[in-house]
């Protein structure tokens, strides 16, 4: 298997096709992990994202214009007395204050 040549330095070899595929797969991987089909699944999928992946996940959600969908879903969850704590934990996990 060949090595990925994803050098950001000018004058170096151009990125290989494998590099573009690897970037595309990693970007889609985060988006696939956030399920927005219902509010509980959204919160659970947010909580499944590792803490060290969270900054990249937020950037990817912003780029794909899905962060507002996720936040609306979590906000609706907080309004429900039964699922309030789950929604709060998910919002805190994203790095936002839950107040």
C-alpha positions in Angstrom: 0.0 0.0 0.0 1.4 3.4 -0.9 2.0 6.2 1.5 -0.4 9.2 1.4 1.3 12.3 0.2 -0.9 15.0 1.7 1.8 17.6 2.1 0.6 21.2 2.8 4.0 22.7 1.7 4.3 24.5 -1.6 6.6 22.9 -4.1 6.0 19.4 -2.8 4.3 16.6 -4.6 0.6 17.3 -5.3 -1.8 15.4 -3.1 -2.5 11.9 -4.4 -6.0 10.7 -5.2 -5.8 8.5 -2.1 -5.4 11.6 0.0 -8.6 13.1 -1.4 -10.4 9.8 -0.8 -9.1 9.7 2.8 -10.2 13.2 3.5 -13.7 12.6 2.0 -14.2 9.4 4.0 -13.2 11.0 7.3 -15.4 14.0 6.7 -18.4 11.8 5.8 -17.7 9.6 8.8 -18.4 12.3 11.3 -21.6 13.4 9.5 -22.9 9.8 9.3 -22.4 9.5 13.1 -24.9 12.3 13.8 -28.3 10.9 13.3 -31.0 13.6 13.0 -33.9 11.3 12.4 -35.4 12.0 15.8 -34.3 14.0 18.9 -33.2 11.1 21.1 -31.1 9.6 18.4 -29.5 12.9 17.7 -28.5 13.3 21.4 -27.2 9.7 21.5 -25.2 10.1 18.4 -23.6 13.3 19.6 -22.6 11.6 22.9 -21.0 8.8 20.8 -18.5 11.2 19.3 -15.1 11.0 21.1 -14.0 14.1 22.9 -10.9 14.5 20.8 -12.9 14.3 17.6 -15.4 16.9 18.7 -13.7 20.0 17.2 -13.5 18.3 13.8 -17.1 17.2 14.2 -18.3 20.7 14.9 -16.4 22.1 11.9 -17.8 19.4 9.7 -21.3 20.1 10.9 -20.9 23.8 10.3 -19.5 23.2 6.8 -22.4 21.0 5.9 -24.9 23.4 7.5 -26.2 20.7 9.9 -25.1 22.2 13.2 -28.3 24.3 13.5 -30.4 21.2 12.8 -28.6 19.3 15.6 -28.9 22.2 18.0 -32.6 22.6 17.3 -33.1 18.9 17.9 -31.3 19.1 21.2 -33.2 22.2 22.2 -36.5 20.4 21.6 -35.2 17.5 23.7 -34.4 19.8 26.6 -38.0 21.1 26.5 -39.3 17.6 27.1 -39.2 16.9 30.9 -38.5 13.2 30.3 -35.4 13.7 28.1 -34.1 16.9 29.5 -31.0 15.5 31.1 -30.0 13.6 27.9 -30.3 16.8 25.9 -28.3 18.8 28.4 -25.5 16.1 28.4 -25.3 16.2 24.6 -25.1 20.0 24.5 -22.4 20.0 27.1 -20.5 17.3 25.2 -20.6 19.6 22.1 -18.9 22.2 24.3 -21.8 24.6 24.7 -23.2 25.8 28.0 -26.6 24.2 28.7 -28.2 27.1 30.6 
